[in-house]
Amino acid sequence: MEDAGQRLKRARERLNLRYRDVEDHSQKIADRHHNDEFAIALSRLADIENKGTVPSIYRLYSLCAIYRLDIVEVLEWYGVNLASLGSDAAAIDIQKSHAIGFTTNGHGEVQMPLTLDPGIDLRKTTYISRMIQRWGKVPLMLMQGLDVKNNRYAFVGSDDWSMYPILHPGSLVLVDESRRKIITGGWANEWDRPIYFLEHREGWSFGWCTPMARGLLLLPHPSADVAPVLYEENQVEIIGQVTAVAMHLGRRTRS
């Protein structure tokens, strides 16, 4: 497999550019920006192509401008994938609250649902992954680290208050289908307790779960004023565990 330097060499040769041409063109760029760091000397270009020397960000910019290359793609040749910026940032624990300064700039696209079944009833909790008619690429860099293979989407119905205030009605949630085993302890508070997404004869439900001798007990939030439900084993299926949620935080009232 060609290394980055060899790919840059092929790009130069396709344009019939000599080392001297690249040096002269890079000097023009340096003059435009009043910064000699953009200039690429003959010996430096030879080292980049043949010795694996990594160009500086200025010289890489010049090479991409001269060769008409996408700088994001060239960064990938050097092992830098900008699409991973969001997920790498999310993997680093920063204690203080902060704004996120990077943007997608059209890169870091992920598969997202674009069109839903027009017959979907948003008042009811719904397994959205079964209602998706069309998928498309959406530039959401922060979602690049998600495991799309195991994750599915579900919607908390506008009339579903069973897990309020943890899950607000109208929320979009991410369900990890690889996490179907009920965890029975180890959480510090109700916000840490795993919430599961279930399918049953009446539809779908969210809630805390407790294994019982006769089946599975679905527990709503104590403030929801909803009774627990005991399902026999053959009456319910655990779709997965809720791992992420997007929801409005404005005041909501029950009808």
FENKATA-V457312 format. One record per residue. N is the residue number from 1. RES is the residue in one letter. PHI is phi in whole degrees, -180 to 180 (none if undefined). OMEGA is omega in degrees with one decimal (999 if undefined). NEAR is the number of other ideal C-beta (glycine too) atoms within 12 Angstrom. Layout:
N,RES,PHI,OMEGA,NEAR ; N,RES,PHI,OMEGA,NEAR
//
This chain:
1,M,none,-178.6,6 ; 2,E,-68,174.2,13 ; 3,D,-85,-175.3,19 ; 4,A,-61,-179.8,30 ; 5,G,-61,179.1,27 ; 6,Q,-67,177.5,18 ; 7,R,-66,177.0,25 ; 8,L,-65,177.8,39 ; 9,K,-63,178.7,28 ; 10,R,-63,178.6,18 ; 11,A,-62,178.2,28 ; 12,R,-66,-177.0,31 ; 13,E,-67,178.2,17 ; 14,R,-64,179.5,14 ; 15,L,-95,-179.8,18 ; 16,N,56,179.2,10 ; 17,L,-100,175.3,25 ; 18,R,-89,176.7,17 ; 19,Y,-55,-178.2,24 ; 20,R,-63,178.7,16 ; 21,D,-63,-179.3,20 ; 22,V,-64,178.6,37 ; 23,E,-61,-178.4,27 ; 24,D,-66,-178.5,21 ; 25,H,-67,179.9,28 ; 26,S,-66,177.4,39 ; 27,Q,-66,176.9,24 ; 28,K,-63,178.4,18 ; 29,I,-66,178.3,27 ; 30,A,-61,178.9,24 ; 31,D,-66,-179.8,15 ; 32,R,-63,-177.1,16 ; 33,H,-99,-179.2,17 ; 34,H,54,-177.8,10 ; 35,N,-149,-177.8,18 ; 36,D,-69,178.0,18 ; 37,E,-63,179.2,21 ; 38,F,-77,-177.5,31 ; 39,A,-77,-178.0,30 ; 40,I,-122,179.3,41 ; 41,A,-74,-178.9,24 ; 42,L,-57,-176.7,19 ; 43,S,-65,179.9,14 ; 44,R,-68,178.7,28 ; 45,L,-63,178.0,34 ; 46,A,-63,178.6,22 ; 47,D,-66,179.6,20 ; 48,I,-63,-176.3,35 ; 49,E,-79,-168.5,31 ; 50,N,-114,-176.4,17 ; 51,K,-116,178.1,17 ; 52,G,76,177.1,19 ; 53,T,-65,-179.5,22 ; 54,V,-86,-179.6,23 ; 55,P,-70,174.5,34 ; 56,S,-68,-179.7,20 ; 57,I,-62,179.7,18 ; 58,Y,-71,-179.1,22 ; 59,R,-70,176.5,33 ; 60,L,-63,176.7,35 ; 61,Y,-60,-179.8,28 ; 62,S,-62,-179.8,38 ; 63,L,-62,179.8,42 ; 64,C,-66,177.8,32 ; 65,A,-67,-178.6,25 ; 66,I,-69,-176.3,35 ; 67,Y,-88,-178.0,31 ; 68,R,61,-178.8,16 ; 69,L,-108,174.0,25 ; 70,D,-76,-175.0,20 ; 71,I,-64,177.6,27 ; 72,V,-66,178.2,25 ; 73,E,-66,-179.7,22 ; 74,V,-67,175.3,32 ; 75,L,-60,177.5,25 ; 76,E,-65,175.8,19 ; 77,W,-59,-179.8,30 ; 78,Y,-94,176.0,26 ; 79,G,86,178.6,12 ; 80,V,-110,-178.6,20 ; 81,N,-106,-177.5,21 ; 82,L,-64,178.8,29 ; 83,A,-66,-179.8,28 ; 84,S,-90,-175.2,25 ; 85,L,-60,-178.7,26 ; 86,G,-65,-178.6,29 ; 87,S,-69,176.0,22 ; 88,D,-66,177.7,18 ; 89,A,-64,-178.8,21 ; 90,A,-67,-179.4,19 ; 91,A,-79,-179.6,13 ; 92,I,-101,-177.2,12 ; 93,D,-85,175.1,8 ; 94,I,-104,-172.6,11 ; 95,Q,-72,-176.9,6 ; 96,K,-88,174.8,6 ; 97,S,-64,-174.1,6 ; 98,H,-158,173.5,11 ; 99,A,-85,177.8,9 ; 100,I,-103,-172.2,14 ; 101,G,-91,-176.9,9 ; 102,F,-87,177.0,21 ; 103,T,-124,-177.4,16 ; 104,T,-80,-176.7,23 ; 105,N,51,177.6,16 ; 106,G,85,-177.2,15 ; 107,H,-110,179.5,27 ; 108,G,72,-178.1,29 ; 109,E,-75,176.6,22 ; 110,V,-131,179.0,26 ; 111,Q,-75,179.6,22 ; 112,M,-138,177.7,26 ; 113,P,-71,179.7,29 ; 114,L,-107,-177.8,12 ; 115,T,-133,179.7,14 ; 116,L,-109,175.1,23 ; 117,D,-56,-178.2,18 ; 118,P,-65,-179.8,10 ; 119,G,-88,-177.0,10 ; 120,I,-67,178.9,23 ; 121,D,-100,-175.1,19 ; 122,L,-73,175.9,22 ; 123,R,-77,-176.2,17 ; 124,K,-106,174.2,25 ; 125,T,-64,-169.5,39 ; 126,T,-137,173.7,37 ; 127,Y,-86,-170.2,32 ; 128,I,-63,-177.9,33 ; 129,S,-59,177.8,31 ; 130,R,-88,-178.1,20 ; 131,M,-104,-177.0,24 ; 132,I,-76,178.6,22 ; 133,Q,-95,-177.2,16 ; 134,R,-147,175.9,14 ; 135,W,-106,176.1,18 ; 136,G,-155,-179.6,15 ; 137,K,-91,179.6,20 ; 138,V,-125,-178.2,19 ; 139,P,-76,178.4,21 ; 140,L,-121,-173.6,25 ; 141,M,-60,-176.1,30 ; 142,L,-67,-178.5,25 ; 143,M,-95,-174.6,28 ; 144,Q,-63,-178.1,30 ; 145,G,-84,-177.7,25 ; 146,L,-74,176.9,25 ; 147,D,-87,-175.6,21 ; 148,V,-63,-178.1,22 ; 149,K,-64,-175.2,10 ; 150,N,-99,-175.8,18 ; 151,N,-97,176.3,29 ; 152,R,-133,-178.1,34 ; 153,Y,-109,174.8,36 ; 154,A,-142,-176.4,44 ; 155,F,-123,176.1,41 ; 156,V,-81,-176.4,41 ; 157,G,-57,-178.5,30 ; 158,S,-66,176.4,24 ; 159,D,-103,-176.4,22 ; 160,D,-98,-179.8,34 ; 161,W,-107,-170.0,30 ; 162,S,-64,-179.2,37 ; 163,M,-119,176.2,39 ; 164,Y,-73,13.0,31 ; 165,P,-96,-179.6,23 ; 166,I,-71,174.9,30 ; 167,L,-117,179.6,39 ; 168,H,-77,170.4,30 ; 169,P,-55,-178.0,32 ; 170,G,88,-179.0,26 ; 171,S,-78,171.0,35 ; 172,L,-103,-176.1,29 ; 173,V,-122,176.5,38 ; 174,L,-105,-176.9,34 ; 175,V,-116,178.5,40 ; 176,D,-91,-177.0,28 ; 177,E,-72,178.9,27 ; 178,S,-81,-179.0,16 ; 179,R,-109,-178.8,24 ; 180,R,-109,178.7,22 ; 181,K,-79,-178.3,15 ; 182,I,-71,175.3,27 ; 183,I,-90,-172.2,19 ; 184,T,-104,179.3,17 ; 185,G,-176,176.5,12 ; 186,G,104,-179.8,10 ; 187,W,-91,-176.9,13 ; 188,A,-89,-179.2,8 ; 189,N,-157,-175.8,8 ; 190,E,-66,180.0,20 ; 191,W,-74,178.9,16 ; 192,D,-90,-176.9,13 ; 193,R,-68,-177.4,25 ; 194,P,-61,174.3,31 ; 195,I,-107,-177.1,41 ; 196,Y,-115,177.6,42 ; 197,F,-108,-173.3,46 ; 198,L,-118,171.0,38 ; 199,E,-115,179.4,29 ; 200,H,-145,-174.3,27 ; 201,R,-63,-177.8,14 ; 202,E,-87,-179.5,14 ; 203,G,138,-177.6,24 ; 204,W,-132,-179.5,37 ; 205,S,-148,171.4,41 ; 206,F,-108,174.2,46 ; 207,G,167,169.8,42 ; 208,W,-78,-175.7,37 ; 209,C,-129,176.0,37 ; 210,T,-131,176.7,23 ; 211,P,-65,179.1,22 ; 212,M,-125,-179.5,19 ; 213,A,-60,-177.2,10 ; 214,R,-98,-179.6,14 ; 215,G,157,-174.4,23 ; 216,L,-132,179.3,31 ; 217,L,-98,177.4,25 ; 218,L,-95,-175.6,35 ; 219,L,-109,174.0,32 ; 220,P,-81,174.6,29 ; 221,H,-68,-177.3,25 ; 222,P,-57,-178.4,18 ; 223,S,-84,-174.5,14 ; 224,A,-81,-177.5,28 ; 225,D,56,177.5,12 ; 226,V,-124,-177.1,22 ; 227,A,-76,172.3,13 ; 228,P,-62,-179.0,22 ; 229,V,-128,176.8,26 ; 230,L,-102,179.2,21 ; 231,Y,-107,170.3,28 ; 232,E,-72,-173.3,16 ; 233,E,-57,-176.8,16 ; 234,N,-86,-178.4,11 ; 235,Q,-104,-172.9,19 ; 236,V,-144,176.0,31 ; 237,E,-129,176.3,24 ; 238,I,-83,179.4,34 ; 239,I,-74,179.5,36 ; 240,G,164,-177.7,34 ; 241,Q,-101,176.1,32 ; 242,V,-72,-177.0,40 ; 243,T,-119,178.3,24 ; 244,A,-157,-178.5,25 ; 245,V,-147,171.5,28 ; 246,A,-120,-175.4,21 ; 247,M,-152,174.2,23 ; 248,H,-79,-178.9,16 ; 249,L,-108,177.3,12 ; 250,G,-69,-178.4,9 ; 251,R,-65,177.3,9 ; 252,R,-122,178.1,20 ; 253,T,-126,178.4,10 ; 254,R,-81,179.3,16 ; 255,S,-77,999,8
//
